[in-house]
Amino acid sequence: MTDKKTGQGDLFTFDSPLLTGLQGERSLMAYPFFALAKTAWTKPLVYKTDSVSIEVGPGPKGIATIYDKEILLYIASLMVSKLEAGLPVSQEFYFTANDLFRVTGVNASSRSYTRLSDALERLQGTQIKTDIQAGGEGEAGFFSWLESARLQYTTNNSNERRLKAVRVRLCDWLFRAILRDRHVLEYTSTYFQLGPVERRLYEVARSSCIDGPVSMTLEDLRLQLGYQSSPRHLKSILKDVIDENSIPGFVFSIAEPSPTDGLRSRKVAFEIVQITPEAGIHRKANQVIHKLDEPDVD
């Protein structure tokens, strides 16, 4: 097909619109790969346990944020919808900004297009190093979420530019994780209405409660969320979440430690947070991890 305004042929067929629900890779749900900030976050993020190591470094515009992650969730959903339909997939995705805005609930304003450009730059500039394997393979060095990202424009007779499409290439690590591992979980339709911390609380709950309720210390939850303030500050936010029951599909509660635990000086950090899936969520969680036959790959 030839574009009448540019006279150039389209090299790619649109992967949009997204006609299925939002879906995401489970490791990206479980672990803190993104900054919980609306403004530029330029400090490295580090998360290390006995089994998982994650280092995230900033690019020229800082580390990709939880809001920039919306683009990866959209791309992952496009990819999974193709896999479930038995269609060939590649690391290249070609979609309209308007469809991305529709799915994420964003108004198609000039400010939104500027934010989209900045988000793509952060996703491409952010450097990630992790020992989490994807598709049976590990990554020894650093990688970026997007290997390339381009905004493609058309020009009218008045020489005004109009955004036609977004073209990106997904990183090897995430592409392998979705293609081979298929540890993909559905997101609630109200995810994009949540604030940054509430989004991470939902993701940790969604990825952790596959087999039922889970418990962890407030400090462990803080680290898994990627929350940079103190456990005491997180507890204050969590109390509001509990009072408002604001995490869809999950109930949070806090149990203070016993007075005989010998940890009074660090009491808040060692309080126990329990996360319980609401009725029907447990069964559904086990059904939405997709393991399909290996498809064709472009």
N, C-alpha and C positions, 0 to 999 in steps of 0.2 A: 504494500500500500504506500502511496506517495503523499506526503504532506503538501497541501496546496500552497501553504504560506512559505515553506522553506524549500520546496522542490526536492526534498530528500526523502528517500525511502526509509521506512521503519525497519530497523534491524531486529527488533524484539517485539513479541506479542505481549500485551499486558497480562500480568499475573493477577491484577485486580479486576473486578471487585472481590472482596472477601465475602463469601456467602455462608461461611460456617462460624461457629463460636470462637472466642479467643482461646488460644492454647499456648503453653510455654514449656520449655525444657526444664526438667525437675531440678537440676543443679543450679540453674539461674534463679529458681524459686528459693532454694534452700539457703544459699550462701550470699554473703554481702559483696557483690561485684560492683555496686553502683553507689554513688554519693547520695545521701538523703538531703539534698539541697536544691533550692530553686535558683540560686546564684552560683557563680563559678566556684568550684572546690579544687584547690590546687595542691593540697597535701596528699601524699601517698596513703592508700588504704592497705592495711595488712590484717589478715585473718589466718591464724594458725592453731591447729589442734594436733593431737597425736596422729590423726588420719588425713587431715586436709591442710593444704597450704595455698594461700591466695595472696598475691601481691598485685596491686593496681596502682599504676603511675599516671600522672597527668600529661595531657598533650598541651599544645599552645593555648587552648581555651579551657583547660582544666579536665577533670575526670568526668566521664559520662554520668549523668544523674539518673535517678529513678524515673524522671519524666522522659529522658532520652531513651530509656529502656522500652518505652511504648513502641518505638519503631521496630526494635528486635522482636517484640511480642507479635506485632503485626506481620513481620516477615516470617516468623516461625509458624504462625497460623496459616499463611498462604502456602507454605511448604507442606505442612501436615495435611491440608485439604487436598493437595495434589497427590500425596502419598496414599491417602485413603481412597481416592478416586482411581488409583492405579495408573496415574499419569507420570511421565518422566519428569525428573527434577534436575536442576543445576544450581550452582552457587550464585548465579546471576538472577536478580529480581528486578522487575520493571513494573512500576505501579504509579497510579495517580496520587497526587497529594490530597486531592479532595476525598478519595476513598479512605486514606489514612485518617484524615480529619473526621470523617463520618464515623469510623469505627471507634476512635478515641474520644469523640465528643467535643472536638475543637471547632471553633468558628473559622471559616476560611477567610481570615483577614490578612492584611499585609503584615501585621505583627506575627501572625501564625507562620507565614512563609519565612520570615526572618528567623524565628525560633527553630523552624525545621532545618534551615541551613546551618545554624549553630549546632543543633543536635547531631546532625550528620558529621560535622567536623569533629565534635567531641568523640563520637563513636569510632571514628577512624583514627583519631589521635591518641585515645586512651590506650595504655600499654598494660596487658594482663599477663601474669605468669602464675601458673597453677600446676599442681601435681594430680589434679583430677583428670582421669583418663576419659577420652571421648571416642566411642567406636572402637574400643580396644587399643587405642594408641594414646601416647602422652605427648606433651609439648615441652621441650627442654628450654626453650627461650621465651621471649615475650611475643605476644601477638595482639592485634587490634580486633575489635568486634567486626568492623567492616574493612575489607581489603581495599575497596574503592567505593566512592560515593559521588554521584553526579546529579545535578539538577539540569534537566534539558528544557530549553525554552524555544518558543516560536516568536517571530517578530512580525508585527502587522505593518501596514503601509505607513504608519506614523512613526515607525522605528521603535515602537513600544514592545517590551518583552512580556511574554505571558508564559508562566510555567506550564509545560506540557506533561512532564513525567519525572519520576525519580528512578534512577538506575543505580543499584548497589550490588556489590559482591560480598557475600557473607563469608566470614572467616572459616578456615578449615575445621577448627576445633568444634564450633557450634554446629556446623553443617554435618559433621560426622556424628555428633551426639544425637541429632534428630534423626538422621538417616539410618544409622545402625543400631543405636541403643533403644530408641523409641520410648524413652522415659519422659513422656509428654503428658501434662495434666491440663485439664480445662480450667479456665478462670471464671469467676463469677462475672455476670454482665455488669455489675456495679463497681468493678475494680477501679475504673478511671475516675470515679467520683470520690475515692478515698484520698486522704492526705498522704504525704511521704511515709511517715512512721506507720500509719494504718495499713498502707500497701504492703510494707514489709511484714507487719504482724500477720496479715492475711496470707502472704506467701509462705512464711515459716510454718504457719498452722496447716496450710494446704499440703505442703510437701512433707510434713512430719507426721500427720495424723492418718497415714494410710491404713494402719492397723488398729486405729482407735486412739484414745486420749494419750497425751504425752505430758511429762513434767520435766522442768529444768530450772536451774537457779536463775535469778534475775540477771546476774552477771553473764551467764552463758547465753541467755536470750539477748542481752544487749550486744554482745559480740556477734551473734549470728545475724542480728538485724543490721549490723554495721552502724549502730547508733554511737555518735561520738561524745555525747555528754555523759554525765555520771549515772550510775544505777538509781540513785535517789530521784534524779530528774525523770528518768524513764518510768519509775514507779508512779510518779505523779501523772504522767500521760496515760499509763496503763489503768490507773484508777478511773480516769474519765472514760476510757474505752469500756471498762467493765460496767460503769454506771449507765452508759448509753447503749451498751450491747452493739457496738458499731462495726464489728468485724463480721461480715456476712458468712453464715454457716458455722461459726465457731464461738464458743464461750470461753472466756479467760477468767481465771481466779488466782488470787495470791494467798499463800499460807506462810505466815511468819515462822522462822525456825524455833526450835525448842530453846528455852533459856539455858539449858545445860549443854548446848553445843560448843561453848567456849569461843564463839565468834561474835560476841556482842559488839566489838568495835567495828566490825565490818558486816553488821547485821543485815542491812538492806541488800547488799550484793548477794547474800546467801539465802534470801527468802525464795520460796519455791513458787513458780508459776505453773499452773496446770492449764492445758489447752484441751478442750473437749469438743469434738465435732457434734453438731446438732443432728437430730434424727434424720436419717436418710443420707447424710454426707458420707459416713463411713463406707456404706455399700457402694455409693457412686464413685468414691475415690479409687476403689480397686478396679473399677471398670474402665477408667479413662486413661490408663497407661497403655499405649498402643504398641503392639508388637506385630508388625505386618511382614509379609513376604518381601524379600529384597526387590525393589522396583528398578526400572530402567533409570539410568542417570545420563543426562545429556553430557 
